[in-house]
């Protein structure tokens, strides 16, 4: 059993882990899909869970993405775009009463701020439809973010899904005013991997930005919330992977043609998941996740339709 998959394999029998890797069972990705509306008029698909599912599909996985869109032109376009990318749309619910999620993005030197619309379709993901969609899916692996959990119905759905999942990866996205500390604490309790950026770690814990203190407080989270691993992205300073006994740090990767950082963290998360599925060493996961996140910063928005991008990394990482 590969050391790199230890936090994953601890929750699974060896046989199930081998079958997961052999049969390419579907990772379940749960949460929001939306359009990012930029100041120059561009509308680009986004939402952290959607971005992760999109990248995993590009890397040759077959994720089941569960979300909800409106019965409108944006929802129709999301369905079409997913089909064109080869994604499974069986988990995409259609809401006749609420519109597809939209976010207005403002950029300041490439750094985004977000105006996220409330009371949209992904706030009403129906757990009954989720259960039906999962009837023929076997997966020990669940990814979810924290934004969609802002509404009670979706928060309850996440908690229900977690009960039937052996391995969970939560990406904490703190988007004011759509989060509170108590709810976020419950969302991350008992997960296999918690992913945050440095600003989010500071907001959650009050820690200062010094590296040693971030490591210490990550270990406090591990103990207090029964988490197996905390991954902290540090922007231009690389990333950290912290367990109770080990710390690994990746060096930053130069961004040659910065466009924006929208979705960089989601690109990072997708490669972390990819590395676990393929049994990469911890340090290699961190290195490759950092590299791919930097590459996404060279384009506008979070998702790329350039299959050559994924084919390049699949070749480099021997996934073909």
PyMOL commands that set and color helices and strands:
alter all, ss='L'
color gray80, all
select helices_A, chain A and resi 3-9+14-23+48-58+73-84+121-124+127-133+148-150+152-163+181-188+198-205+211-225+235-237+264-278+282-296+307-316
alter helices_A, ss='H'
color red, helices_A
select strands_A, chain A and resi 28-30+34-38+43-46+64-70+92-95+101-108+111-116+141-145+167-171+193-197+229-233+239-242+247-250
alter strands_A, ss='S'
color yellow, strands_A
deselect
rebuild
show_as cartoon
